[in-house]
Amino acid sequence: MPAKSKAQQKAAGAALSAKRGDTKPSELIGASRQMYDSMSEKQLDEFASTKRKGKPDYVPESPIPAKKAKRKRAAKKAAATRAKNAKKAKRAAPKKAKKKKAAKKRR
């Protein structure tokens, strides 16, 4: 069964690495730890070999909490707002400079 999201694929890769002995099982946390305990090496290999292209970052039904996806969306939205405000400030800056120059000339 292929992974449904990028997060599942990454967690399966970490769990598979521990199953094969490349990393320590004690280093696993969260979903990768659950996968390590409950899945066979063959199942993990199927999940880990899934291509990430076209997959969503997170799926609500997956062991990865939906809160992470929500935080990521909020961070993207905040970054877009900051960029928009920076553009507005850039446009307003030349107008303020012109007003200051005009005020100095009047004196």
N, C-alpha and C positions, 0 to 999 in steps of 0.2 A: 504494500500500500504506500503510495507516494505521500510526501509531506504536503500539508495544505497551506503552509506559510513558510516564510523565510526563517522565522523564529524556531519553528519545529525542526526545520532542516539543520539549523545551527546546533540546536540542543542535541539532536540525534548524532551529529558529527562528534560532539564532545563526549557523549556517552559511548559511542563506538570506539573512540580513541582509548577510553578507560577500559572497555571490555577487552581490547586487544593488548593492553598493558603498556601503551605509549604514555599515558598520563595516570596519575594516581586517582582512584575513585574518591578519595577524601577531598579532592579539589573540586568535585562536582557540586553544584548547588541548584536548587529549584527543579525545573522541568528535566534538565539533563540527568539529575540524580534519580528522579522518578523513572525515567526511561531506562537508565542503567539497571535499576532494580527489577523492572517489570518486563523487559523485552529481551529477546534473544539477539545474538550477534547478527543473524540473518535479517531479522526485522529492522534492526538499527541500520544495517547496510542499505536496505531499501529506502528508508527515510532519508538517510544522509546523502544518498546518490541522486536525489531529486534535484533537478535544475532550479535555481532561484528565480530565473528570469520569468516575469509575468506573475509571480506569486505576491500576495499581499504581505506586509510586514508581520501582521498578527491576525489571528482568527479567534473570535470570542470563545469558541468551543475548545480551543487548544489548552494545554496546561499552562501556557503563558498567560498571565493575567491581562484582562482587557484594559486594566488601568494603565498599563504601559502604552498601549495604543492611544488611549485618550490623552495621556501626557504628551505623546509625540505630536498629535494633531494640534494640541494647544500651543506647543512650542513653535510649530510651523506658522500658526496663525499669529502669534506674537511677533515672530521674525518679520512676517509680511507687514504687520502694522508698523513696526519700527522702521522698515524700509520706506514705507509710504510717508511717515512723518518726517523722515530725513529728507525726502524729495521736496516736501512742502517747505521745510526750513531753508533748503537751498534756494528755492525760488523766492522766498521772502527776504533773504539776506541782501541781494542786490538792491532791492527797493529801499531798505533801511539805510544802506550806504549812500544812495542817491539823496535821500532826505537830509542826511547829516551834511553832505557836501553843499547842498543848497542852503542850509541854515548857516554854514560858515561863510558863504559868499555874501549873504545878506548883511552880515555884521560889518 
